[in-house]
């Protein structure tokens, strides 16, 4: 029998999109790392990337801009006198139809006709006052009477629509029974809210209310708190709408509202409702206002809806700002964003949320003991890989340069093999290993075709030539000019790329990172990566060379390599230690004593047989002349790359220096000894 499989399809529930491409963290990590190296904290760097977005990623700033544009559109399109204008239109229609009836009714007493025409002629300019004055008027035209009654009906429906969205349409052509049902609902609702305020209500009270009046609440609240929240938001928006009107409009509306459904009872219940809601939810904005400048008139219900939209937009703006400590995109109301900006904006927000969560959950960012985010070792390795690949790409375009993809091999193959010993990392010689296993199996009287088992003694590895190991000191200038001239981040990227190359491809080498500004110091790669720009004057190459000397002395059997990145002449040197420790003497232009101390320390480094390269950043003639003289003094080189090519230049020089190693090079001598 054929196996039959079945599938079930359903509506997408809005969760993670199963068809969405996987999140690419590479661009985000590079951007975060660049900002960290520029001096931002990892938390701020992550926030900045989410704000900017990426090549194909919409950022928070773009979404926030669209939120503000939507807000401006609402304010610039509408005005709040729609109900007043509609009431005036109905009043004008009623008066016009009544005058027509008076003019064509030939049987009417002339005195009565004149009196009625005079009443209509002398109506107040105020719509509310005119409606009130006509409350007792005996309409002769049925059409006029219906138009006048529509004013009362309109006001009633608009007043209800302010508090209960959709009431205006639901009560169109409402009967007296419908109005009585609304009055009953309002009385029951106020009773329930007042009971809740006293703490005397029960869940059964809410269930009983919803069973009787639930069809009036399309939000379908599940408990009394949800009911209060929905009503309070709408009621507060209604209050803000009133405050957004001009004083004249507000006064006119209040006067008209007494005519709602022809009875002041509705307004009494609604005012009671507003008071109850404000007492239960005082945190809502009950006193705000907006400035509307448009031409499209809004009724009370629609205007309240727009005020709710504006409140939603303000809330979204706060959420997109992400300025509160500990805020994350998981708190962004995506459904509200979709209602205001459309489904596309919601998809973009979900993508940002997925990216932020992926970065936090991936182990690339972790919280330190101080609670702050930091780049994890895994992130440092991944970033180092990216930077090294970038350097390799730049190197591959240079004639005669070595491709870093092949850097760090254990040595050139000799064509021979040898038995594996514990600790060997060379590749297996597969042919020789299988031959050993077959020979051992045959010698034991077993058939290799029946099954071959490889034992440790069978394994042979490919033999390579011995590889010289190096002690590499990378000295990087961290004086103020490096940050001021835009060389700070390229310097850090260079250090990270070299660190990754040494730690992954030349594991037998030793690398020491030294920064020198007013003073010099040894740094771990994580410390250098997170180092903020230093606003201190001084280029103390003398102190940096002293630390390099100490490093080379600690590794006498390794080939010394010195790489120096700087953009200025030495302007500080270390004085002999006093009572409070060593003191750096700063002077610009450089003092002769500073130059003498720096040259003397370079000579000391040179006696190790150190292979030295200076990387000159900038075009200052004095610096160019000084470094050229320094390089000649120790048989070194000067390279002058663009800042963006610095990483490739340093990696290339490191690889070049290793390719020129000679087993007979005279390194390892103590610079203070006879050599």
Secondary structure as UniProt FT lines:
FT   TURN            18..19
FT   HELIX           25..37
FT   TURN            38..39
FT   HELIX           42..52
FT   STRAND          53..54
FT   TURN            55..56
FT   STRAND          57..58
FT   HELIX           60..77
FT   STRAND          78..79
FT   HELIX           82..104
FT   TURN            106..107
FT   HELIX           110..121
FT   HELIX           127..133
FT   HELIX           134..136
FT   HELIX           142..163
FT   TURN            165..166
FT   HELIX           167..170
FT   TURN            171..173
FT   HELIX           176..197
FT   TURN            198..199
FT   HELIX           203..213
FT   HELIX           214..216
FT   TURN            218..219
FT   HELIX           224..244
FT   HELIX           247..257
FT   TURN            258..259
FT   HELIX           260..262
FT   HELIX           265..280
FT   TURN            282..283
FT   STRAND          296..297
FT   HELIX           300..321
FT   TURN            325..326
FT   HELIX           329..331
FT   HELIX           334..341
FT   HELIX           343..361
FT   TURN            362..363
FT   STRAND          365..367
FT   TURN            369..370
FT   STRAND          373..375
FT   HELIX           377..396
FT   TURN            399..400
FT   HELIX           404..406
FT   TURN            407..408
FT   STRAND          413..419
FT   TURN            422..423
FT   HELIX           430..443
FT   TURN            444..445
FT   HELIX           448..450
FT   HELIX           456..458
FT   STRAND          460..464
FT   STRAND          470..477
FT   HELIX           480..484
FT   TURN            485..486
FT   HELIX           488..505
FT   TURN            507..508
FT   STRAND          510..516
FT   STRAND          520..523
FT   HELIX           525..530
FT   HELIX           541..554
FT   TURN            555..557
FT   STRAND          559..566
FT   STRAND          572..578
FT   TURN            579..580
FT   STRAND          581..586
FT   HELIX           592..606
FT   TURN            607..609
FT   STRAND          611..616
FT   HELIX           621..634
FT   STRAND          637..639
FT   HELIX           643..645
FT   HELIX           646..659
FT   TURN            663..664
FT   TURN            671..672
//
